[in-house]
């Protein structure tokens, strides 16, 4: 879930590279919602399908910080 990733990112020193496919998708959602600032490269076509290069999360926005406070971890 994107909110779980937002909580995990808040505990890390940014910038950080996100490599797992589900996490990259969550980074996309968080960036579109304005909760983080990130660079997400387009998938690269390979002979076997597509490969997703790592997304780099640069920062958590003030909106993202308010979401962390409003929806704390359980």
Backbone torsions as a table, in degrees:
resi	resn	phi	psi	omega
1	UNK	NA	145.5	-176.0
2	UNK	-64.3	-37.5	-179.1
3	UNK	-65.8	-36.4	176.4
4	UNK	-63.2	-42.5	177.8
5	UNK	-64.1	-38.8	177.9
6	UNK	-59.7	-41.6	176.8
7	UNK	-64.7	-42.4	179.0
8	UNK	-64.4	-40.3	179.3
9	UNK	-64.5	-33.0	-178.9
10	UNK	-67.3	-17.8	179.9
11	UNK	-92.5	-6.7	-176.3
12	UNK	-102.7	160.7	172.0
13	UNK	-85.4	119.7	-177.6
14	UNK	-93.2	150.6	8.1
15	UNK	-78.5	155.3	179.9
16	UNK	-139.9	143.5	177.5
17	UNK	-91.6	133.7	178.7
18	UNK	-111.0	122.6	-171.8
19	UNK	-112.6	-27.4	-176.0
20	UNK	-71.3	139.7	-175.0
21	UNK	-55.0	-47.5	180.0
22	UNK	-64.3	-38.2	179.8
23	UNK	-68.2	-37.1	177.3
24	UNK	-64.3	-39.3	176.2
25	UNK	-63.3	-40.6	178.0
26	UNK	-65.9	-35.9	175.9
27	UNK	-61.3	-41.5	177.4
28	UNK	-58.8	-46.3	-179.5
29	UNK	-62.2	-46.6	-179.3
30	UNK	-63.6	-39.1	179.6
31	UNK	-68.1	-42.4	178.6
32	UNK	-64.7	-32.4	178.6
33	UNK	-78.7	-10.4	179.7
34	UNK	84.7	16.8	-178.5
35	UNK	-86.2	-24.4	179.1
36	UNK	-139.9	163.2	169.8
37	UNK	-110.9	124.4	-175.4
38	UNK	-146.5	156.4	172.2
39	UNK	-109.3	119.7	-177.0
40	UNK	-122.7	106.0	-180.0
41	UNK	-70.3	153.6	177.2
42	UNK	-69.3	151.1	175.6
43	UNK	-61.8	148.4	-179.1
44	UNK	-105.4	128.0	179.7
45	UNK	-72.8	133.6	177.1
46	UNK	-124.6	177.2	177.5
47	UNK	-65.6	-26.6	-178.7
48	UNK	-95.5	0.6	-177.5
49	UNK	138.7	-116.5	-179.5
50	UNK	-132.9	150.1	175.4
51	UNK	-123.8	132.4	-179.8
52	UNK	-98.7	112.3	173.3
53	UNK	-63.6	157.7	-178.5
54	UNK	-62.0	143.7	172.1
55	UNK	-91.1	144.4	-179.9
56	UNK	-113.6	117.4	177.8
57	UNK	-90.2	118.2	-176.6
58	UNK	-88.9	-39.3	-177.0
59	UNK	-163.0	162.4	172.3
60	UNK	-102.9	129.8	-177.3
61	UNK	-78.3	171.4	177.5
62	UNK	-64.1	-33.8	175.2
63	UNK	-64.2	-41.1	176.7
64	UNK	-63.2	-40.6	178.1
65	UNK	-64.8	-37.7	178.0
66	UNK	-69.0	-33.1	176.0
67	UNK	-65.5	-38.2	178.3
68	UNK	-63.1	-41.7	179.1
69	UNK	-70.9	-38.7	-177.2
70	UNK	-72.2	-33.6	-179.2
71	UNK	-122.7	77.8	-178.2
72	UNK	-69.0	160.6	175.8
73	UNK	-65.1	150.4	177.8
74	UNK	-87.1	NA	NA
